Amino acid sequence: MGQAVTEPAPQLFDGATGKWEVVIGLEVHAQVSSQSKLFSGAATEFGAEPNSQVSLVDAAMPGMLPVINAYCIEQAVRTGLGLKAAVNLRSVFDRKNYFYPDLPAGYQISQFKQPIVGEGEIFIELADGAVRRVGIERLHLEQDAGKSLHDQHPKFTYVDLNRSGVALMEIVSKPDMRSSEEAGAYVRKLRTILRYLGTCDGNMDQGSMRADVNVSVRKPGGALGTRCEIKNVNSMRFIQQAVEYEARRQIEVIEGGGTIAQETRLYDANTGVTRSMRSKEEAHDYRYFPDPDLLPLVLTQAEVDAIKATLPELPDEKRRRLENELKISPYLAKVLVAEKETADYFEVLVAEAGKRTGKKPAEMGQDSANLLVMELFGLLNKDGRTIEASPVSAAALAGLLALRLDGTISGLASKEVLAEMFATGKDAASVVDEKGLRQVSDTGEIERLVDQAIADNPKQLAQFKAGKETMLGFFVGQVMKMSQGRANPAVVNDLLRKKLAG
């Protein structure tokens, strides 16, 4: 990324006994992008009627046997490769035993000692430009539980099994994060990578991606403290808020003479606090053992290599290419790669602009980036739209850029054109013709306006002759005013300098 990895700058909290440091690890549950579940053929579409996407396997009916969805396996391997992680050619599915009303089998099929993906890494960039490396401990596959509905009846809790059996990737980080900012940056970067890979849609508001946040505190550089796990936090902002609150809570408990119990807690977004849910279970509490209905999952290196060959260009690599090959500034490159849809739009924009102008991509990169980020983004944000919902396509924006670069319209006029394109969906050329915004480059016509501006303003001419160079700008303004902003500024400047020097 063009920056050296730096040691984490810990976020220090003030306590009665001095400074405290927070230590954070994250377990992110990412729903696999797949049209069917991990062990059944039931659909996974979001928003379906309750219990309308449930197979006999998902409902744990007697005698029903799970069958591994090969596509989900491929998606997990693809994710592991995208995280620069080791893919284990042999992995095992285990039964994790516990009771929930929405877990009909009384166990969850997961992976424990032998996950499908081992250690990897993610690099995150913070607001101050510092780059951190966060280690990935593992990625394992598991099936989701159903959902308890508490608001459907005043006396009863209903159960919806649509999510039961949906494939999840649990991506476990190492406890490498030292601030709430780092935790937020990590989840944002992970989400971006998953969306580039196409292995998870990252829709946190739909539950497709959520995080269990492990937080502990210690004196700077001291031994690790007892951690608490905050379950199922479903937004970047809430993750950061949960870290902040939980760190301060633990400091207060310790300094008050208490001890931190290893427990599972919930984050209440309405009050901004965490509250105890249950004591934290250990592995032996779940009685893990290999699922007797599933053989060990065995992959070949050739299969892994074939998946690796299909990987797309990922955010860090794309950013380096934009900076090095297209000569785009680091700031704009960072913005462009943050969302896959933005990056895809930009790639089309550069290619189309190159076709229309006959220039190489490297010659179009910065101009294209400026137009997209500095101008179109402003209109999208004001209207509350995403790039996918833009009324101005990448090809149409390229048409506008070509008219600006070849001098057909001025930079000022192009803003007016873009606003009209955004409002109406019309192409740039049509808007330019309808509004009469074509820039005047005819030297004869502009020379007439220059002569008139000089003749009409003898006082300002005398000031210029007396050495007041800033009066040049005054005369440029007069000519642009007379031309209603359509005179080519470069031609105006050139003719004025010649005339005023004469």
N, C-alpha and C positions, 0 to 999 in steps of 0.2 A: 504493500500500500504506500510505499515511499516514506514510511515512518518507522522508527525503531520501536520495538516493544519495550515498554517501561514497567518498572515494578509498580504494583498497585499503590495508589496513594490512599491510605485508609481514611474512611469517614470517622472522625473522632467525635464522641458524644461527651458532653460535660456531665460529671456526676459529683456528688458531695466529696468523694474520695479522689477525685482527679479525672483524668481522661479514660475513656473506654473505646474499644474497637469492636466493630461488628464483623461477623464472619457469616457469609451467605452461600448456600448451595441451593440449586433449583432442580426439581423433578418436573419436567414438562410433559404433559400428556397431550400428544398430537394425534388426532384422528386421521387414519390412513385414507387418502383419497382413493376410494374403491366403490364400485357400484353394488358390491355385495359384502357380506360380513366375513369375519375371519374364519369361521368354521361352518358357515351355512350359506345358502344361496339367497337369503332374504335381503331385501333392498335396504339401502342406507340413506335414502333421500331425507333431507331435513324438512320438518314441518308437516309430516304426514299425520293423518288421524291416529290417535293413540291405539296401540296394539294392532295396527294394520300392516306392520312389517316384521312379523314374528314367525319364525319357522318352529317346527317341533323341537329342533335342536336348541334354539334360543330359549324356549319355554321349559327346557330340561325334562321333556316327557320321557318316561321309562323306555329304555332300549334304543334311544336315539344316539348316534355316534357322530362325533365331530369329524369334518373333512377339511384339511388345510386349504385355504384359498391361496393358490400359487402367486396370484398377482400381488397380494398383500406382502408376501415374502419378498418379491421383487422390489416392491416399494420400500421396504425396510432396508434392504441391501443398498438400494440407490441412495437412501438417506445417509446410511453409514459412510458410503463413499464420498458423499457431499460434505460430510463432517470430517473428512480426512482420517477416518477411523478404521480400525482393523475389523474386517468381516470374518466371523468365525465360521469355518466350513461345517462344523458340527455344533448344533445347539439342541436344547431340550425344552419341551413344554412341560410345565409343572402344574399341579393343582395347589392353589392357595386357598386354604379353607377358612371361611368366616361366614357369619350370618348377617344378611341384610334382607329386608322384606322384598327388595327389588332384585335379589340375586337368587333366582328359583332353584338353581342346582345346589346352593349351599357352598359352592366353591367357585373360584375364578380360574380360568386357564391362563397362566402367565408363564414367565420364564424367571428363573432364580439364579442358580449357580452357573448355568451355561447359556448366556444370552446370545442372540444372533449377531450383535455388534459389540465390540470392545472399545478400547480407549481412542478418543479423537480430540479435536480442538476447534475452538472458535476464536476469532480475533474481533474485538470490539473497539470502537473509537468513541471517546468521551468528548464532552463539549469543549474541553481545553485542547483537543487535538491529540491527547495521549492515547496510545494504543495498548490494549491489554490482551493477554492470552488467557482464555478460560478453558480448562481441561474438561473433556467429556469422559465420564467414568464408564458409561455403558449405554446401550440402547437395547431395550427388549420389547418384544411384542406381547400383547395381552388383549383379552376381550373386555369390553366395557360392561358395566352393570346396567340395569334398567333405571327408571326414574320414578321416585315417589312423588305423588301429586297431593299436596296438603291443602290446596285451596278449592277443591272441587265439591266438598261436602263438609258441613259443620261438625260432623262426628267421626267421619271415616277418612282414611288416607287411601287414595287409589294408586294403582301401580301401572305404569306404561312401560312395556318391554320393547318398544321400538329400538332403543339403544342397546339392548341386551345382545351381546355378541359382536358389536361393532369393533373393528380392529383399531387398537391404539398402539402407538409407539411411545413408550416411556423413555424419555431422554434425560439421563441423570448427569448433572454436572458435578465436578469436584468442588469442594468448598473454597473456591478461588476468588470469590467476589468480596469486596471490602466496603461497598457503599450501595445505597439504594439506587444511585445513578447507574452504577455498573450492572445491577440486577435488571433494571429497565432496558439498558442497552443490549444486554445479553439476549433477553427475550425478543426484542425487536430484530436483532440480527438473525437469531435462530428462525424466527417466523419468515424473514426474507429469504433465507436459504431454502426452507421447506417449500415456499411458494415458487421459487425458481425451479426447484426439482420437480414440482408437481406432485409431491407426496402428501401434502396436507394443505387445505385451503387457508388455514390460519384464522378462520372467522371466530374470534374469541367470544363475540356476542352470541354465537350459536352453540358454544360449547365445543367447537372443533379443536380448540387449543386452550389449555388451562394449566396452571402451575401450582405445585405444592412448594411452598417457600420455607426452607430450613434456615432458622436464624439462631445465632448464639452470640454472646458478648464475652470479651476478655480484656484484661489490661493489655495495652499495646505490646505485641511480641510475646505475650504469655501463652500458657497452655490453652488449648481449645476448651470452651465452656460447654455446658449442657445445652443441647439444641431443642428448640420447639419447632414443630412442623405446622405451618398454616396451610390448610387444605383448600384446593379448588379455587384459586384466585384467578379471575377471568379478564383482567385488563392490565395493561402496562402501568397505568396510574395507580391502580389498587395495589399492585405488587410493590411499588415504591412506597406507598403510604403504609402498607402492612409492615414492611421492613422498619420504617422509621418508628412506628408505634411500638412494635414488639421489642426493638432494641432498647428503647427508653423504659418500657415496662420491666424488662429483665434487670436493667441496671438498678431501678428503683427497688426491686425485690431483694437483690443481692446486698445493696447498701443498707437496706432496712433490716439485715440480719437473717433474711430468708434464703432458701435455696430454690434453684430452678428445677422443676420436675420435667423430665422428658415426656412431652405430651403432644397430642394433636389439638390444634386450635382452629377456630374459624375467624375470618375477617368480616366484620360488619361494615359494609360500605356506607351505610346511612349514618353511623356514629363514628366511624373511623377508628374503631378499636378491635382488638382480637379478644376472643373469649374461649375458655376451655371447652373442648368437645369430648375428649376421652384420653386416658393414659396411652402413651405411644407403645404400640405393639412391637415386639421383637420378632425376628424371623421364626423362632421356634413356636411362637403363638399361632402361626398360620399353618403349622404342620405341612410344610412343603414336601411334596414327593412327586416323582415323574408321573405324568398323566398316563394311566395304563391303556387308554384308548388311542394314544398317539405315539408313533415311533419317533426316535430322534430325527431331527431335520438335518439332512446331509446335502451339502452343496459341493459342486466342483469348482476349482479355480477358473476353469473355462467359462462356467456360467457367470461367475462374479465379473470376470473380465469383459464378457459380452454386455453386461449391464453397465459397466464402467464406460464402455465405448459410446453409450447413448447419453451420457451426462451432458447437460447444457453448460454454457459458460456461466459460472457462478458470480455473485456480486463482486468479490474482491478482484477476480481476474478481469471482469468486465470494466471495473473502475480503472485498473491499471492500463487497460487497452485504450479507454477513452482519453486518459491523460497523456499517454505516450504516443498513440497513433493519431488521434483526432485533435490533439493539442488543446484539450478542454481543461479549464482551471480545476484544481482539486475540489473546491467547494461545489461547483456545478456538477462535477462527476459524482460526488457523493450523493447529491440530491437525485440525480438521474437514475442511479442504480438502487436506491432505497426501496423502490417498489417495482416488481417485475413488469407491471403494465406500463409504467412510465418508461422503463428502459426499452420495452418493445416499441412503444410509440416513437421514441427518439430515434431508434434504428431506422424505422420507416421514413421518418422525417429527413434524416441525413441522406439516405439513399435517393429519395424523391427530389430533394433539393439539388443533389449532384446531377441528376438526370436533366433537370430543367435549366441548370446553369452551365453544364458541361465541365464542372469543376470536380476535383478529387474530394473524397470524404474529409481528408485532413484539412482542406481549405474551407469546408462547410461546417465543421464541428462546433467551433465556438459561437458563430453566428446563430446556428440552429439551437444550441443550448440556451443562449441568451433569450431568443424569441420564445422558446417553450417555457423556461423557468421564470423569467422576469416579466413576461407579458401574459401568456395564456394561463399560467398558473394563477395569476391574480384574478382573472375573470372567473376561473373555475372555483377558486376559494370563495369569492364574493357570492357566487350562486350556489355554493354548497354542493358542487358536483365533483366526481372523481374523473380521472383521465379517461376511463372507459365510457363515461357518459358525456364526453365532450362533443358539442355540436360541430366543432371544427376538427375534421379528420387530419391525420398526419400529412396526407397528400395535399389537402387544401392549404394547410399551414405552409408547406413547402412552396406552393404557388405564390403565397404572399411574400415569403422570403425572397424568392426569385425576382419579383417585381421591385422589391426594395433594393436588392443588390445591383440590379441592372439600371437603376436610376429612374425607372418608370414612375415611382412614387418616392416621396421623401420619408425619412424616419418618422416625422411627426404625423404625416398622412397615414402611414401604415398602422398606427395605433387606432385611428378612426376606422380604417378598413377592417381591422381585426374585431373591433367592437361590433361592427355591423355584421360581419360573418358569424360571430358568436350568437347574435340576436336572431338572425334570419336563416342561417345555414347556407347562405349563398357563397359562391367562390369569389376569390379576391378580384379577378379581372372584371367580373360583372359589377361588383361594388365600386371599383375604381371608375368604370365608365359611367355608371348611374350617377355618381356623385361628382364627376368631373375632376377627379383628383390626380390625373396624370401630370407629372412634373414637367415644367417647361424647361427645355435645355437648348432651345433655339437662341443662339448667341445674339442674333439680330434683335429679337424681341426683348431679350434681357438687357441688351446694351441701351435700348431706348428707355427702359425703366431706370437704368443706372444714371443716364444723362438727366432724366427728369428729377430724380432724387437729389442729385448734386445741384441742379439749378434751383430747386425749391428751398434749399437749405444753405444759403451763403454763410450764415453765421457759423454753422457747424463745420463748413468747409474751411473757413479761416482758422478755426481751432485745430483742425487736423493739420493744416499747413504749418501751424505754429508748433507742432510737435506732439499734439495730443492724440496718440495712436488709438486710444480707446474709441475715438469717434468713428473708426471703421465699423465697429459693431452697430452704431446708430444707423449708418447708411445701409448696412445689410438689412437691418430691421425695416427700414423704409421701403426697400425694394421688395422684400418678402410680403410686406403689408399690401403694396400695390398689386402684387401678383396673386394675392389671396393665398399665400403660402405655397404656391405651385412652382415658383422659380427654383431651379436647381441651385442649392446653396454654394456648391463648389464653383459653378460658373459665375455666380454673383460675386463671390469673393475675389475670383481671379480678375474679372473685369473692373471691379471697384479699385483694386490695388493699382491697376494700370492707369485708370482714369485719374485717380487722386494723386498719383505720383507725377502726372504730366503737368 
